[in-house]
Amino acid sequence: MAVNKNFVIKNGIEVAENLVFATSDLEKVGIGSTVPRMTLDVRGGIAATNFYSVGVGTFATLHVLGITTTQGLGVNGVSTFTGAIDANSTLDVDGDTQLDDLNVAGVSTFSAHVDIDATVDVDGQLNVDEMVVAGVSTFSAAVDVNSTLDVDGDTQLDDLNVAGVATFTSSIDANAGLDVDGQTDLDELVVAGVSTYSASVDINAGADVVGGLTADNVNVTGVLTATTLYGDVRLGVSSEGTYIGTGASLINFVSTNGSAWTVTEPSAGVTTVTVTPGASIGLAIALGG
């Protein structure tokens, strides 16, 4: 016979030696623990068809098969997402992260390696140790990478600071500053602000820098356009059409007779240009009486 009455436990319950533990004193339920720290504390794995969390979720390890939408997410261990991550607020991951798509409205911090198989869209600041992006990456705020950065798709960002090697197989569009300490390999570079490179830069296509460009070595296969260049700039010279030294730009010294200019080979960065003086005066006097 059914009884229409609530099931009430006043003092607590314990099932199968701490498998399920509840106490009225703590007003918390523990699964696998007799000292629950939250309203529901699970010491072990959780498998669910759907998981809904209104507030911030903190996990030791996290493995998600579908799309993840969260207001705040904190993961202490390894996190694996076979679908997209849509974080409307902050994202903080201490372990390695593997995912398909990343969309973060707030600040995102990764203390370990991040591997993204598709696109990245971050509206807030991004702090990461290592990052590999297979698709397009869009950053509306500053990007701070403590180690290496490898992006296969187009990159749009405001500020980029990379401590290690940066590799871009497509174009970079930086609306503000760009600061890279390691070697940089990319296809195209468009920078609206100052760009600083502490190591060599290899650009396979064009480079357009509105602000100052500071680098140890710059190798541009295409056209280099810059409003300001500081440092040692290689300038090639030619004497009467004969190349003396090659560089990004070339000055050719020529004369009407093809032999007035003499240009020496550069020595310690100095090229000497000598012009041979010559004069021819024609005089005609007509006398009549």
C-alpha positions as CSV (number, residue, x, y, z in Angstrom):
1,M,0.0,0.0,0.0
2,A,1.4,3.4,-1.0
3,V,1.9,6.1,1.7
4,N,1.6,9.7,0.6
5,K,4.3,11.1,2.9
6,N,7.8,12.6,2.5
7,F,10.8,10.4,3.2
8,V,12.5,12.2,6.1
9,I,16.0,11.5,7.7
10,K,16.7,13.7,10.7
11,N,20.1,12.6,11.9
12,G,21.9,11.3,8.8
13,I,22.4,8.3,6.6
14,E,25.4,6.2,5.6
15,V,25.3,3.5,2.9
16,A,27.9,0.8,2.2
17,E,30.7,2.1,4.4
18,N,30.9,5.8,3.2
19,L,29.5,5.1,-0.3
20,V,26.8,7.6,0.4
21,F,27.0,9.8,3.5
22,A,24.6,12.5,4.6
23,T,24.3,14.4,7.9
24,S,22.0,17.1,9.2
25,D,24.8,18.8,11.0
26,L,26.8,19.6,7.8
27,E,23.8,19.9,5.6
28,K,25.9,18.3,2.9
29,V,26.0,15.0,1.0
30,G,29.1,13.1,0.3
31,I,29.6,10.2,-2.2
32,G,32.8,8.3,-1.4
33,S,33.5,10.7,1.5
34,T,32.3,11.3,5.1
35,V,33.6,14.9,5.1
36,P,31.8,16.5,2.2
37,R,33.0,20.0,1.4
38,M,30.1,21.1,-0.8
39,T,26.4,20.6,-0.8
40,L,27.2,17.6,-3.0
41,D,30.8,16.3,-2.9
42,V,31.7,13.4,-5.2
43,R,35.1,11.7,-4.7
44,G,35.2,9.9,-8.0
45,G,34.0,10.2,-11.6
46,I,30.7,11.5,-12.7
47,A,28.9,10.3,-15.9
48,A,25.8,12.2,-17.0
49,T,23.8,12.6,-20.2
50,N,23.3,16.3,-19.4
51,F,25.0,18.4,-16.8
52,Y,23.7,21.9,-15.9
53,S,25.5,24.3,-13.6
54,V,24.4,27.8,-12.8
55,G,27.5,29.0,-11.0
56,V,31.2,28.3,-11.3
57,G,32.3,24.6,-11.7
58,T,35.6,23.4,-10.4
59,F,36.9,19.9,-11.4
60,A,40.0,17.9,-10.8
61,T,39.7,16.3,-14.3
62,L,37.0,16.9,-16.9
63,H,36.1,15.0,-20.0
64,V,33.2,16.3,-22.1
65,L,31.8,14.7,-25.3
66,G,29.4,17.4,-26.3
67,I,29.2,21.2,-26.3
68,T,30.0,22.9,-23.0
69,T,28.3,26.2,-22.0
70,T,29.3,27.7,-18.7
71,Q,29.3,30.9,-16.7
72,G,32.6,30.0,-15.1
73,L,34.8,26.9,-15.3
74,G,37.8,25.9,-13.3
75,V,39.7,22.6,-13.9
76,N,42.6,21.5,-11.8
77,G,43.7,18.6,-14.0
78,V,43.5,17.4,-17.6
79,S,40.4,18.6,-19.6
80,T,39.3,17.0,-22.8
81,F,36.4,18.4,-24.9
82,T,35.3,16.7,-28.1
83,G,32.9,19.5,-28.7
84,A,33.0,23.3,-28.4
85,I,33.5,25.3,-25.2
86,D,31.4,28.4,-24.8
87,A,32.4,30.3,-21.6
88,N,30.3,33.4,-20.9
89,S,32.6,34.4,-18.1
90,T,36.1,33.2,-16.9
91,L,37.9,30.0,-17.8
92,D,40.8,28.7,-15.7
93,V,42.4,25.4,-16.5
94,D,45.6,24.1,-14.7
95,G,46.1,20.9,-16.8
96,D,46.5,20.1,-20.5
97,T,43.4,21.0,-22.6
98,Q,42.2,19.5,-25.8
99,L,39.1,20.8,-27.5
100,D,37.5,21.6,-30.9
101,D,36.3,25.2,-30.5
102,L,36.9,27.8,-27.8
103,N,34.7,30.8,-27.2
104,V,35.5,32.8,-24.1
105,A,33.8,36.0,-23.1
106,G,36.0,36.8,-20.2
107,V,39.6,36.1,-19.1
108,S,40.9,32.6,-20.0
109,T,44.0,31.2,-18.2
110,F,45.7,27.9,-19.1
111,S,48.6,26.8,-17.0
112,A,49.6,24.0,-19.4
113,H,49.4,23.0,-23.0
114,V,46.3,24.0,-25.1
115,D,45.4,22.1,-28.3
116,I,42.5,23.4,-30.3
117,D,41.4,21.5,-33.4
118,A,39.2,24.3,-34.8
119,T,38.6,28.0,-34.1
120,V,39.4,30.2,-31.1
121,D,37.4,33.3,-30.2
122,V,38.4,35.1,-27.0
123,D,36.9,38.5,-26.0
124,G,39.0,38.9,-22.8
125,Q,42.6,38.5,-22.0
126,L,44.3,35.1,-22.7
127,N,47.1,33.7,-20.6
128,V,48.6,30.4,-21.7
129,D,51.8,28.4,-21.5
130,E,51.6,26.7,-24.9
131,M,48.9,26.9,-27.6
132,V,48.3,25.1,-30.8
133,V,45.4,26.2,-33.0
134,A,44.3,24.4,-36.2
135,G,41.8,27.0,-37.3
136,V,41.1,30.7,-37.2
137,S,41.9,32.5,-34.0
138,T,40.3,35.8,-33.0
139,F,41.4,37.7,-29.8
140,S,39.7,40.9,-28.8
141,A,42.1,41.6,-26.0
142,A,45.7,40.9,-25.0
143,V,47.3,37.4,-25.6
144,D,50.1,36.3,-23.3
145,V,51.9,33.1,-24.3
146,N,54.6,32.0,-21.9
147,S,56.1,29.4,-24.3
148,T,55.3,28.4,-27.9
149,L,52.4,29.4,-30.1
150,D,51.4,27.5,-33.3
151,V,48.5,28.8,-35.3
152,D,47.5,27.3,-38.7
153,G,44.6,29.7,-39.5
154,D,44.3,33.5,-39.7
155,T,45.0,35.4,-36.5
156,Q,43.3,38.6,-35.5
157,L,44.2,40.2,-32.2
158,D,44.9,43.4,-30.3
159,D,48.1,42.6,-28.4
160,L,50.3,39.5,-28.7
161,N,53.2,38.6,-26.3
162,V,54.9,35.3,-26.9
163,A,57.9,34.2,-24.8
164,G,58.9,31.3,-27.1
165,V,58.7,30.3,-30.8
166,A,55.7,31.6,-32.7
167,T,54.6,29.9,-35.9
168,F,51.7,31.1,-38.1
169,T,50.9,29.3,-41.3
170,S,48.5,32.1,-42.3
171,S,48.2,35.9,-41.9
172,I,48.5,37.9,-38.7
173,D,46.4,41.0,-38.2
174,A,47.4,42.9,-35.0
175,N,45.4,46.0,-34.2
176,A,47.9,47.0,-31.5
177,G,51.3,45.9,-30.3
178,L,53.1,42.7,-31.1
179,D,56.0,41.4,-28.9
180,V,57.7,38.0,-29.7
181,D,60.8,36.8,-27.9
182,G,61.4,33.7,-29.9
183,Q,61.7,33.0,-33.6
184,T,58.7,33.9,-35.7
185,D,57.6,32.2,-38.9
186,L,54.5,33.5,-40.7
187,D,52.9,34.2,-44.1
188,E,51.7,37.8,-43.9
189,L,52.1,40.4,-41.1
190,V,49.8,43.4,-40.6
191,V,50.5,45.4,-37.4
192,A,48.8,48.6,-36.5
193,G,51.1,49.3,-33.5
194,V,54.7,48.8,-32.6
195,S,56.1,45.3,-33.2
196,T,59.1,43.9,-31.3
197,Y,60.9,40.7,-32.1
198,S,63.8,39.5,-30.0
199,A,64.8,36.8,-32.5
200,S,64.6,36.3,-36.3
201,V,61.4,37.0,-38.3
202,D,60.7,35.1,-41.5
203,I,57.8,36.4,-43.5
204,N,56.8,34.4,-46.6
205,A,54.6,37.1,-48.1
206,G,54.1,40.9,-47.5
207,A,54.7,42.8,-44.3
208,D,52.8,46.1,-43.4
209,V,53.8,47.8,-40.2
210,V,52.2,51.1,-39.3
211,G,54.3,51.7,-36.2
212,G,57.9,51.0,-35.4
213,L,59.5,47.7,-36.2
214,T,62.3,46.3,-33.9
215,A,63.8,43.0,-34.7
216,D,67.1,41.2,-34.7
217,N,66.7,39.7,-38.2
218,V,64.0,40.3,-40.8
219,N,63.6,38.3,-43.9
220,V,60.7,39.3,-46.1
221,T,60.0,37.4,-49.4
222,G,57.3,39.9,-50.5
223,V,57.0,43.7,-50.1
224,L,57.9,45.4,-46.9
225,T,56.0,48.5,-46.0
226,A,56.8,50.4,-42.8
227,T,56.4,53.9,-41.6
228,T,59.5,53.7,-39.3
229,L,62.5,51.4,-39.4
230,Y,65.2,51.5,-36.7
231,G,68.5,49.6,-36.5
232,D,70.8,48.3,-39.2
233,V,69.1,48.3,-42.6
234,R,70.8,46.5,-45.4
235,L,71.1,48.8,-48.4
236,G,72.6,47.6,-51.7
237,V,74.7,49.7,-54.0
238,S,75.6,49.5,-57.7
239,S,78.4,51.2,-59.7
240,E,77.5,52.0,-63.3
241,G,75.1,49.0,-63.3
242,T,77.5,46.6,-61.6
243,Y,76.3,45.2,-58.2
244,I,78.6,45.9,-55.3
245,G,76.4,45.0,-52.4
246,T,72.8,43.7,-52.3
247,G,70.1,44.6,-49.8
248,A,66.5,45.4,-49.3
249,S,66.9,48.6,-51.5
250,L,69.4,49.5,-54.2
251,I,71.1,52.7,-55.1
252,N,72.8,52.7,-58.5
253,F,75.4,55.4,-59.2
254,V,75.6,56.1,-62.9
255,S,77.2,58.8,-65.1
256,T,76.7,59.9,-68.7
257,N,80.1,58.4,-69.8
258,G,79.6,55.3,-67.7
259,S,82.9,55.6,-65.9
260,A,82.8,58.5,-63.5
261,W,81.5,56.5,-60.4
262,T,83.6,54.0,-58.5
263,V,82.0,52.1,-55.6
264,T,84.1,49.9,-53.3
265,E,83.0,46.7,-51.6
266,P,81.4,47.3,-48.2
267,S,83.9,47.1,-45.3
268,A,82.6,47.1,-41.7
269,G,79.3,48.3,-43.1
270,V,80.8,51.2,-45.0
271,T,80.8,51.6,-48.7
272,T,83.0,54.3,-50.3
273,V,81.7,56.1,-53.4
274,T,84.3,58.0,-55.5
275,V,83.5,60.3,-58.5
276,T,86.3,60.9,-61.0
277,P,86.4,64.6,-62.0
278,G,86.6,65.6,-65.6
279,A,85.9,68.8,-67.6
280,S,85.7,69.7,-71.3
281,I,85.6,73.4,-72.3
282,G,84.8,74.5,-75.9
283,L,85.7,78.1,-76.9
284,A,85.0,79.8,-80.1
285,I,86.0,83.5,-80.8
286,A,85.0,85.3,-84.0
287,L,87.0,88.4,-84.8
288,G,86.0,90.8,-87.5
289,G,87.1,94.2,-88.5
